[in-house]
Amino acid sequence: MSSPAEAFDAVVLAGGRAARLGGVDKPALRVGEHSLLGSVVGAAAGAGARLVVVVGPARQELAAELGELRTVREDPPGGGPVPALRRGLAELDSPEPPPTVLESPEPRPTAAGSPWVAVLAADLPFLRAEHLLSLLASARKAGVAGAVLADDAGHPQWLVGCWRTPVLREAIAGYRGGSLRGLLRPLRPAVLAPPHDRGKPPPWLDCDTADDVRTARRLV
């Protein structure tokens, strides 16, 4: 069991319009046995997340797969990753037990949350618990604000990261831009290159286009 200092929550951003996929509900697409959203939620739960908040529309058809979690909407709906992250962070502090599905635009009363938070895209079919644990360990060891995963070219993946919750809250409170990279890059996180394993698909592979989805299904 993790100590209180190691406890973390997760915010999964799942409200995009998926324009490059023709507007389909991308997080509900299936790759292998799981939906894209189910894979990400499963990784967070498997790593020991205290609470998982999904920011996006309620998806009743995935309730059996996702189990008990909290679903909220950003304001305005579809407003982009920064408003979605702001809404997710607000929800993490709710003291009430989470219902199976909650779709609300308003944050509830606050209470103390976990010292760490994972900020994740909802379209990562190969993200696993061990990747999140590695990010948490890397950030703690380096004593920095957070850690993000790098792709095979070494580029930071801003929607696969773990952060010190108070630092992220302070940064987003004073941020007026709309770019997640613009918010997170100045925090100078550790950039973690995942171990190269030829037998497994890369955890940073996301599914932005139909070709990406086909590639992911082929890798499965």
N, C-alpha and C positions, 0 to 999 in steps of 0.2 A: 504494500500500500504506500502511496506517495505521501510525503510530509506536507503540512499546510503550506510551506514555502514553495513547494513544487506543484501545488494544485493549479489546474488551468481549466478555462472554459473554452468554448469554440463558437465563432460566428461564421456561418456559411452563407455566402452571398449567392442567392439563387433567384434573382428577380430580373435578369437581363432580357432583352427582347429577342435575342438569337437571330438578328437580321441576316447573318450569313448562312443560317440554316432554314431560311424561309419562314421564320417566325414560329417554328414548332416549340413546344415546351421542352427545351434542351435538357434540363436536369432530370426529366422523367424518361429520357431515352435510355434504353437498356444496352449495356455492353457486357456480354456474358450473362451471369446469373443475376446481376444487380442493375438497378438504375444508376445513372451517373451520381445523382444525389445520394442514393443509398450507399454507394462506395465511400463517399467522403464522410458521411455521417458515421458509417461503420468504422472508418479509420480513427475518427475523433473519439468515439465511444471506446474502441479497443485500446486506445492510448490512455484512457482513464479520465476523459473530460468530465468535470463536475456537472456541467450543463452545456447543451448544444442548442444554439439559437439559429434557426434558418430564417433568413430575411428574403421574403418573396411570397408569392401566392400560396395559399393552402392547397395541398395536393392530396385530397382524400383518397385517391386511387393508390397512393403509396403508403397509406397509414400502416398497413400490415407489415410492410418491409421496414419502415423507418422506426416504428415503435413510438415510445413516449419522448417527445421533444417539443420545443416551443417554436411556433412559426409566427412571424410578425411581418408587417409591411413597412417599407420605407415611405417617407413623405417628401415629395409626391411619389406614388408608385411608378417604378421604372425610372426614377430620377438619377440613377447611376451608382457607382460603387461607394462614393464618399458618403452620400446620405444613407445608403444601406448600412454601411459600417457604423455610422453615428447612431442609427436606430438600433442596431444589434447590440452595441455597447450599452445603450440605455437599458435594454431589456435584461441584460445579465445581472443587474442589481435588484431585480424584483425578488422580494422575500417569499412570494407565494409559490406553492408547489406547482410545477408546470402541468397544464392539461395536455392531452394528446395532441390537440391542434388548437392554436389560438391565432386568430388573424385580427390584429388590432393596430391602428396607426399610432396609438398613444402609449408611451412608456408608463409603467406602473411605478408605485413608490419604491424608493431605493433602499438598498442594504448593501453590506460589504460583499464584494465579489471575490473571485480568485485573483492571485497576484499575476497570473499569466493568462494570455488569451491567444488562441490560434485563429488566424484570419485566413479563410480558405474559399477558393472558387468551388462551385457546385458541379464542375465538369471534369473531374480528375479521376478517371476509372481505375488508375493503378496506384493511387495514394494509399499507403498502409500505416498502421499504428506506429511501426518502427521508425518511419520517416519523421513523424511528429515528435516522437521521443528524442530522436537525434537532434532535431532543431532546438527543442527545449534544453537539452544538455549542452549544446553548443553555445547558446546564448548565456546560460548560467555560468559556464566555465569561462567565457570571455568577459563576463561582466558588462555586457552591452545591452542596448535597449531591446534587441530582438535578433532573430535569425531567420533568413529566408533561403529557400532552396534555389539552386542554380540549375540551368539546363545544361546540355552537353557542350554548349559553346561558352559556358561560364556566365551567362546573363541571369541576373536575379529575376526570380519569379515572384512578383509582389503579392500574388494571391495564393502563395504556399508559404506561410510564415507563422512564427510564434513570437509574441511581444510581451514586454512588461506592461501590464494593464494600466497602471497609473501614468506611465510615459505616453502611451498611445492616447489615453483620454485627454491629457494635457495638449498633445499635438493637434488632435482633431478639434478641440474646443477653440483653438485660435486659427484654424485653417479655413480659408474662404475659397479655395480653388476646387476644381472638380476632378483632379487627377489623383488617383491612388498613389502612383509613383511619386508625384509631387509632395504628397503627404508623408510617405514612408521613407523615401531616400534620404532626406536630411537627418533622420534618426540614426543613420550609419550602422545598420545591422550587420551582423556576421553573415557571410554568404557561404552556404554549405553545398559543396558538390557531392551528390549522392555517390556511394560506391558503384563502380561500373560492374554490372552483373549481366553478362550476355544472355543469361537464361531467363531474365525477367524484363518486362516492359518498363520504361522509365516512369517514375512517379510524377514527373513534371508534365507529362504529355496531357494536354487538355483537348477538348473537342469543340473547337470553334466553327468548323466547317463540316460539310458532308464527307469530304475526304478524310478529315481527322477521325470522324466516327467510324468510317470504313477501316481505317488503319488500326484503330483500337480494337475493333471486333476481330480483325485478322490476327492481331497479336494475342488475343485471348485464345 
